[in-house]
Amino acid sequence: MIDKVLYNTILCQAFSPCGKYLVAGDIYGEIGIFDLDGILRPDPDFIAPDYNKPKKIHKITSGASICSLASIDKFLIAGTVNEILAWEWKAIVSPKLSKPSWTIKIKSQTFIEQCDINSLWVSDDAERLYAGCGDNKVYVFNLEDGSLLTKYEGHENYIHCIHGNNNQLISAGEDGLVMLWDHRTGKAQNKIEPHKNSKVARPDIGKWIGAASLGEDWIVCGGGPRLALWHLRSLDAVTAFHIPDHGIHVASFHDDCVVAGGTSKHLYQLSYSGEIRVELPVSSTTVYSAIMRSDPNKVLAIAGSSPDIDLCTTFNYRDQVLRFG
């Protein structure tokens, strides 16, 4: 029998709005809640032997993988298979998980098909929820009543990642496309096909794009193609990052850096010109989630194909290792 603790994979993470908790979702339909206050500021007179383990582990009824998480003031939102679930934060941190406050179903085209909700993003005004899904579509829901507002169609294979900034949304998928959408019209404005660019193409790894992020003037994305920085207006690949990875699953902007990871021994912080500023060793052979915050204190949490979550409080080195299980 497989030991779920040893062979677990953590697909997603989120911080609570109050800053006290780190939440992680795994492939077994479990949501682990870590008490960051207790971990980062332990009682010097008594450190419990399981201080680095979840304070609570909740299992969702379906047992489906927790593919994505999003955190807003009132709710923790989870994308699973064929549905999006949301709980009030007070329910998440309670000893026993109650029924979701609300559920959004995404119907599969056939009975045998499953639609993974691989990525969630909430608009800056917290009025709309965007879901990048395994049926090649991005769904847009009204967070007030859960109604479907529209859906973006244009990908030819499942979507790995979505991210928004101002009036634009970016989506990246298995088809090798990075698509730019206008929130106001729901139409695709532009697209990038990194696998067709000789500077970044890596045919031996594939054309899929595992991660993409949208900044004020830049797009960063990677997957099978090498991680690269693209100019938002000209759509030129300005910098190709030469890091030793075998596929990118995490890419984001933080301050004046690009943060990236995937199938690699490290998580990287890179300058826009391609210089490696920080090379953080990681517990996972493949990183699927890296989230950071600066308030109320600095925390970087790195998770993936391991039950271990690397916790960093300076963004420069690994302070602690948490264990899901």
C-alpha positions in Angstrom: 0.0 0.0 0.0 1.3 3.4 -0.9 2.3 5.7 2.0 0.4 8.9 1.2 2.7 10.9 3.4 5.8 9.8 1.6 4.4 10.0 -1.9 2.2 13.1 -1.6 2.3 16.0 -4.0 1.2 19.5 -3.0 -0.3 21.3 -6.0 -1.2 24.7 -4.5 -0.9 27.0 -1.5 -2.5 30.2 -0.2 -2.0 32.6 2.8 -5.0 33.6 5.0 -5.9 37.3 4.8 -5.0 37.7 8.5 -1.5 36.3 7.8 -1.7 33.7 10.5 -2.2 30.6 8.3 -0.6 28.9 5.4 -3.0 26.6 3.5 -1.9 23.8 1.2 -3.9 21.5 -1.1 -2.7 18.0 -2.2 -3.5 15.3 -4.7 -5.6 13.4 -2.2 -8.2 16.0 -1.7 -6.8 17.2 1.6 -6.4 20.8 2.7 -3.7 21.4 5.4 -3.7 24.4 7.6 -0.4 25.5 9.1 -0.2 27.9 12.0 2.5 30.3 10.8 2.4 32.3 14.1 3.3 29.1 16.0 5.9 28.1 13.5 7.6 31.5 13.0 7.3 32.7 16.6 7.4 29.5 18.8 7.3 29.5 22.5 11.0 29.3 23.5 10.0 27.3 26.7 8.1 24.6 24.8 8.4 23.6 21.1 6.0 20.8 20.3 7.5 17.9 18.3 4.9 18.3 15.6 5.1 22.1 15.4 6.0 21.9 11.7 2.9 19.8 10.8 -0.6 21.1 9.9 -2.7 22.3 12.7 -5.6 20.7 10.9 -6.1 18.6 7.8 -9.5 18.7 6.1 -10.5 16.2 3.4 -13.1 17.2 0.9 -16.1 14.9 0.3 -15.2 13.9 -3.3 -11.6 13.1 -2.5 -10.6 14.8 -5.8 -7.3 16.6 -6.0 -7.1 20.2 -4.8 -5.7 21.7 -8.0 -5.8 25.4 -7.1 -6.5 27.8 -4.3 -7.4 31.4 -4.0 -7.7 33.5 -0.9 -10.0 36.5 -0.4 -11.1 38.4 2.7 -14.0 36.2 3.6 -13.4 32.9 1.7 -10.8 30.3 0.9 -11.7 29.1 -2.7 -10.5 25.7 -3.9 -10.5 24.4 -7.5 -10.9 20.6 -7.7 -12.4 18.4 -10.4 -15.6 19.7 -12.0 -16.3 22.1 -9.2 -15.1 25.1 -7.2 -15.7 25.1 -3.5 -15.5 28.0 -1.0 -15.5 28.1 2.8 -15.5 31.0 5.2 -12.1 31.3 6.8 -13.6 30.7 10.3 -14.8 27.3 9.0 -11.4 26.5 7.5 -9.6 27.0 10.8 -12.3 25.2 12.9 -11.6 21.7 14.1 -14.1 20.1 11.7 -14.7 21.3 8.2 -18.4 22.2 7.5 -20.1 22.0 4.2 -18.9 24.6 1.7 -20.5 28.1 1.9 -21.0 27.8 -1.9 -20.2 25.5 -4.8 -19.8 26.2 -8.5 -20.2 23.2 -10.8 -18.4 23.1 -14.2 -20.0 20.5 -16.4 -17.9 18.1 -18.4 -18.8 17.6 -22.1 -19.3 13.9 -21.5 -19.9 11.7 -18.4 -16.5 10.2 -18.6 -14.6 13.5 -19.0 -13.2 15.3 -15.9 -12.5 19.0 -15.9 -9.7 20.0 -13.5 -9.8 23.6 -12.3 -6.0 24.1 -12.6 -5.8 27.8 -11.8 -7.8 30.4 -10.1 -7.5 34.2 -10.1 -9.7 36.8 -8.4 -10.0 40.3 -9.9 -8.5 43.2 -7.9 -11.9 44.4 -7.0 -12.9 40.9 -5.7 -16.0 40.9 -7.8 -15.0 38.3 -10.4 -13.5 34.8 -10.1 -11.5 33.5 -13.1 -11.0 29.7 -13.5 -8.5 28.2 -16.0 -9.7 24.7 -16.7 -8.9 21.3 -18.2 -11.6 21.7 -20.9 -9.5 24.4 -22.6 -11.6 27.3 -21.3 -11.3 30.2 -18.9 -14.6 30.7 -17.0 -15.5 34.1 -15.4 -17.9 34.0 -12.4 -19.7 36.7 -10.4 -18.4 36.3 -6.9 -21.6 37.8 -5.4 -24.0 35.2 -6.7 -21.8 32.6 -8.4 -23.3 33.2 -11.8 -21.3 32.5 -15.0 -20.6 35.9 -16.6 -18.7 34.6 -19.7 -16.0 32.2 -20.8 -12.9 32.7 -22.9 -12.3 30.2 -25.6 -9.2 30.0 -27.8 -7.0 27.3 -26.3 -6.8 23.9 -28.1 -5.7 22.0 -25.0 -6.0 22.2 -21.3 -5.0 25.4 -19.4 -2.3 25.2 -16.8 -2.2 28.8 -15.6 -4.0 32.1 -15.5 -3.0 35.5 -14.1 -4.4 39.0 -14.3 -3.3 42.6 -14.0 -5.4 45.8 -14.5 -7.8 45.1 -17.4 -5.9 42.1 -18.8 -5.8 38.4 -18.2 -3.2 36.0 -19.4 -3.7 32.2 -19.9 -1.2 29.5 -20.7 -1.8 25.9 -21.7 -0.7 22.5 -22.9 -1.1 23.7 -26.5 1.9 26.0 -26.2 -0.2 29.2 -26.4 0.1 32.2 -24.1 -3.1 34.3 -24.7 -3.8 37.9 -23.6 -7.4 38.7 -22.9 -9.2 42.0 -22.4 -11.5 41.9 -19.3 -13.8 44.5 -20.7 -14.5 42.7 -24.0 -13.7 39.1 -23.2 -11.8 38.8 -26.4 -8.2 37.7 -27.0 -6.0 40.7 -27.8 -2.9 38.8 -28.7 -1.0 35.6 -28.3 2.5 34.3 -27.9 3.8 30.9 -29.1 7.1 30.5 -27.3 7.8 27.0 -28.9 8.1 28.8 -32.3 10.8 31.1 -31.1 14.3 29.7 -31.6 15.7 31.6 -28.5 13.5 29.7 -26.1 12.2 26.5 -27.9 13.1 23.2 -26.3 11.5 20.5 -28.5 12.9 17.7 -26.4 10.9 19.0 -23.4 7.7 20.0 -25.3 5.7 23.1 -26.3 3.5 23.2 -23.2 3.5 26.4 -21.0 3.3 25.6 -17.3 3.4 29.1 -15.9 2.8 32.7 -17.0 2.5 36.0 -15.1 1.6 39.5 -16.2 3.4 42.6 -15.0 2.9 46.3 -15.9 5.2 46.1 -19.0 6.3 42.4 -19.1 5.1 38.8 -19.4 7.2 36.0 -17.9 6.4 32.5 -19.0 8.0 29.1 -19.4 7.3 25.4 -19.5 8.7 23.1 -22.2 10.1 26.3 -23.8 12.8 28.0 -21.7 11.7 30.6 -19.1 11.7 34.0 -20.9 10.7 37.7 -20.3 8.6 39.1 -23.1 7.7 42.8 -23.7 4.0 43.2 -23.2 3.5 45.6 -26.2 6.0 44.4 -28.8 5.6 40.7 -27.7 9.4 40.3 -28.3 11.4 37.8 -26.2 13.8 40.2 -24.5 15.5 37.8 -22.1 15.8 34.0 -22.2 16.8 32.7 -18.7 19.4 30.0 -18.9 18.7 28.0 -15.7 19.1 24.2 -15.4 15.5 23.1 -15.4 13.6 20.4 -17.3 10.2 22.3 -17.3 8.8 25.4 -15.7 5.7 25.3 -13.4 6.2 28.5 -11.4 6.9 32.0 -12.8 6.0 35.3 -11.2 7.2 38.8 -10.6 8.3 40.1 -7.2 9.7 43.6 -6.7 12.3 43.9 -9.5 12.9 40.1 -9.9 11.4 37.1 -11.6 10.8 34.1 -9.4 10.7 30.7 -11.1 10.9 27.0 -10.5 9.8 23.7 -11.8 11.6 20.4 -12.5 14.8 21.7 -11.0 16.9 21.4 -7.7 16.3 25.1 -7.0 13.9 28.0 -7.0 15.4 31.0 -8.7 15.2 34.7 -8.3 16.4 36.4 -11.4 17.1 39.9 -12.6 15.2 41.0 -15.8 18.6 40.8 -17.6 19.0 37.1 -16.7 21.4 37.3 -13.8 20.7 34.7 -11.0 20.3 36.6 -7.8 19.2 33.8 -5.5 19.4 30.1 -5.9 17.3 28.4 -3.2 17.6 24.6 -2.7 14.1 22.9 -2.6 12.8 19.7 -1.1 10.6 18.8 -4.2 12.0 17.3 -7.4 9.3 19.4 -9.1 8.0 22.7 -7.7 4.3 23.3 -8.4 3.7 26.3 -6.1 5.7 29.1 -4.7 3.9 31.9 -2.9 5.3 34.9 -1.1 4.1 37.8 1.0 5.8 40.8 2.6 3.2 41.8 5.2 2.8 41.3 8.2 6.2 39.6 7.7 8.2 38.1 4.9 7.3 34.5 4.0 8.1 32.4 1.0 6.5 28.9 0.8 7.7 26.4 -1.8 5.8 23.1 -2.5 5.5 20.4 -5.1 6.2 16.7 -5.6 7.0 16.1 -1.9 5.2 16.2 1.4 7.7 18.9 2.5 7.1 22.6 2.2 10.2 24.8 2.3 9.6 28.0 4.3 11.9 31.0 3.9 11.6 34.3 5.9 14.2 36.3 4.0 13.6 35.1 0.4 17.3 34.2 0.4 17.6 30.9 2.2 15.5 28.1 3.6 14.7 28.5 7.3 12.4 25.6 8.0 10.8 22.6 6.4 7.1 21.9 7.1 5.7 18.4 6.7 2.2 17.8 5.2 0.9 14.7 7.0 
